[in-house]
Amino acid sequence: MKPTSLFLIAPLTFVTACTAPMDRDYTLDGPRNAMFDTDLASCKVAAANYRPDAHLDGALTGAATGAVFGALDNEDDRGTGAVAGAAVGALAGIAAAEDELSEDRREVVIRCLQNRGHRVIG
């Protein structure tokens, strides 16, 4: 395997290994009140609708980058290299977008809970 191929596959491996779920426990500065669970469910629904096109953006960016590196990696058949690079790049882009989106959506839930009067600190 050429170094450029490894360069395309390594980010996918590292990004998928680091993905933090949005459903981790939320830390509060004080006790939970009676409305916390209801508000949490409502805030998670709002967060699920945040940036619905993020995966597509990640896939397109990853595919474009992967196609360039794939074409450069396969000097004998640049077309095949570009297609393979685009496929790997799209997967890496989706994984990276999912990781970022998960953290962004968690922040949306935290801000939503704070705006509803809950003392969420993380």
HELIX and SHEET records of a PDB file:
HELIX    1   1 PRO A    3  ALA A   17  1                                  15    
HELIX    2   2 PHE A   36  ALA A   48  1                                  13    
HELIX    3   3 ALA A   54  ASP A   73  1                                  20    
HELIX    4   4 ARG A   78  ASN A  115  1                                  38    
END                                                                             
